[in-house]
Amino acid sequence: MKIASKCASSLLLLLLIAMNSIADHSVGGAVSIALNSSGSTLILEKRQWLVELSTEFRTYSQFSQSELLGINAGGYVIPEKRSALFGSIHVGFGLHEKLTFSIRQTYFGSEFNLVGDSISESNVNGETRLGDPTIMGNYLLFLNKKTGIGLSINGGVELPVSKQVVNNSNLIITSSSSIDPILGFAWRSTFDNSRIDLVTTHKFTRAGLDNRDFGDFTNLTIRWTKELSYKADSLKSNKNLKLTLLTAIRNEVLQPQKQNGEIVLHTGFQRTILEVGLQMNFRNKLFIPVSIGVPIYRNVNGYQNKMEMGIDLSVSILF
């Protein structure tokens, strides 16, 4: 049982990586994972359940004066995102010792100004929407318990729940109105009390209503985790509690949108995010990771707000 619990606890961190990859586009309940990308890479034990609640608060930089002049000169009306709140609920079940089935539902809320020609900058708006649910299957190809090296693959589909197409390019896209396949894999290697994980997922976005294609999304995350030693007697004596340092670099690429085969202006981006956090583990059953992410590279097409900072909090229960 100790080996099984240790294995489940280690593989749970693969989920936490995937879950921390939410982009400004609904991507499998996105993980990254952020909290969330395109489903999880967790492999549960047979007949084991996982319930996870995740949230991320994100802030955005405002348009500069030169950007506002360009928006006005071009006659554009663009939402200027101020902040956004992402949430998700994820349920997983171990069908087999190597196969896990999972479903994730996301929720999005944001606040923004409408800026552009003849638009008041004090015009503050907000929106809340359900995202598209994702159904995933995750298969463990191999796991060497002696070396700590493991590899799993995941595949699934994102299903449209909304028939409303968001035509404004700078809003957070919560539904592609199409059935979109997702593929990915997760690799890990363990060294003493630390581990390196590599997780990548790709969402193949298809054209939906009004022949609008919201762009493929790719996430690549490299994470280093280390179990911390305690100096305080109160913590050291508590064998049920474990603390783990979380550090990661995440690269996200969202392809430009297309309408009837033509590229939509002010869509598509690439960014690299540096994350640092701490995870609390209670008896290998309850996991609470908290992390903060700051972009170290940002590139957007046209006029779009750039992410400034994100704060992630999750609660995961295994039973």
Secondary structure by P-SEA (a helix, b strand, c coil): caaaaaaaaaaaaaaaaaaacccccccccccccccccccccccccccbbbbbbbbbbbbbbcccaaaaaaaaaabbbbbbccbbbbbbbbbbbcccccbbbbbbbbbbbbbbbbccccccccbbbbbbbbcbbbbbcccccccccccccbbbbbbbbbbbccccccccccccccccccbbbbbcccccccccccbbbbbbbbbbccccccccccbbbbbbbbbbbbbbbbccccccccccbbbbbbbbbbbbbbcbbbccccccccccccbbbbbbbbbbbccccbbbbbbbbbbcccccccbbbbbcbbbbbbccccc
